[in-house]
């Protein structure tokens, strides 16, 4: 999100003041937020608005209030709806002010930089040894292996920043000090927190060591840190909410080709023959939206894998749904996967 201070101008300021302010704005966000005497958002102003006011007979010493637009869209701090933000974005609105309970601007969402704002916290699992990638991972943890000139894990932090997730925790074990050093400075504008496992706690157990599940009504995004993917986290979250799920599992299609003719049977009868059929399954992609109420039940000791949590939720009658990944998904688990990821990023850079 953008600091609103450089964009704020009083409704009593002159149009000349406004032009000077617009001329000093950084980047491409060339919109001013006009505030009233109480500092509340009253409207917006662009150089086009000033130009139209001058054509209509206003002078450069006329107040900003004469040229501003009163029909500006805004979002409330602490109550930003991803669905509402998505509708604004679909209408081509790129700058959306966020106001507090008194209507005062506290930030600006630039949808070119922050695609949406998901009300979730995130945990990236980065404790594995990456043994199948040795010797590459003998002295470097797998999440810090570089693809396209940046560590693998930073692509995932960037994806989180794009959807407005700023509370990010990385759980560590193998060569933890390197990841702690890496995240000692903000990445993609996010001050990432790190937590060390006392022992290997499985593929989801270390979430119990974090504070992400403090709000039982909330949702946490948990994902493996060694993935390269362009999954729509916004779509996944909206699906999670729409289906009232307790767990939503991102999935990828996995095709199995049978090299034989397969019989279709009904009792002792053969009803058909399928020659070398292919069967498609939905495989776990290592990305989850999970109700905090479930995460709060994770034991703080011992090993818990994501499959354990999912199977337990199913037995309890919880709603477990799946969300297909449409696009890139690479689990960098082998040297061949790593080479493929590096070649892919060469084409994208």
Secondary structure, 3 states (H helix, E strand, C coil): CECCHHHEEECCCEHHHHHHHHHHCCCCCCCEEEECCCCEEEEEECHHHHHHHHHCCCCCCCEHHHCCECCCCEEECCCCCHHHHHHHHHCCCCEEEEECCCCEEEEEEECCCCCCCCCCEEEEEECCCCHHHCCCCCCCCHHHCEECCEEHHHHHHHHHHHCCCCCEEEEECCCHHHHHHHCCCCECCECCEEEECCCCCCCCHHHHHCCCCCCCCCEEEEEECCEEECCCHHHHHHHHHHCCCCEEEEEEEEEEECCCEEEEEECCEEEEEEECCEEEEEEEEEEEEEEHHHHCCCCCCCCCCHHHHHHHHHHCCCCEEEEECCCCEEECCCHHHHHHHHHHHHHHC
